[in-house]
């Protein structure tokens, strides 16, 4: 899918995220979306073939954001533990400003029968986990992160804990400040990783 999107496509993505935030991912239909935006369903089809294409666009939007987060940390000269803390905080900020992204990113059960969506989520997960593994390996070589556990295992544990933490916030109907609690949580992760 192309990464350069038109202003109208961005409007559709934003409206889709709003619709998901208001009524859940099941409410994302072409009919509901057209009604929300205020134009005919046929107009939507000029920009996206179907609901799957809209969800792919949302996933691409998230992918670009997370790649930016990880790239910035990969090229940073800071301590590996601080890089990981920054990654957590960037994710918490992004999810706080767009909580409906959680409903899309962590909805594998909905994607199960859509190969394109499943492949896109796997692509995002694999890329992010690989980038985190690189950060951890560098930190282990520099003596900043414990080296008695494989970097690959640590990266899965970290990504899994980030996912669970955000999912709990989502399941609580966002009833606490993710950034504040997330700061304490990322400190705990740093303690576990510290040499």
Secondary structure, DSSP 4 states (H G I P E B T S, - for coil): --S---HHHHHHHHHHHHHHHHH-GGG--HHHHHHHHTS-HHHHHTT-SSHHHHHHHHHHHHHHHHHHHHHHHHH--S-HHHHHHHHHHHHHHHHHHTTHHHHHHT-HHHHTT-HHHHHHHHHHHHHHHHHHHHHHHHHHHTTSB--SS-HHHHHHHHHHHHHHHHHHHHHTTS-S-HHHHHHHHHHHHHHHHB-
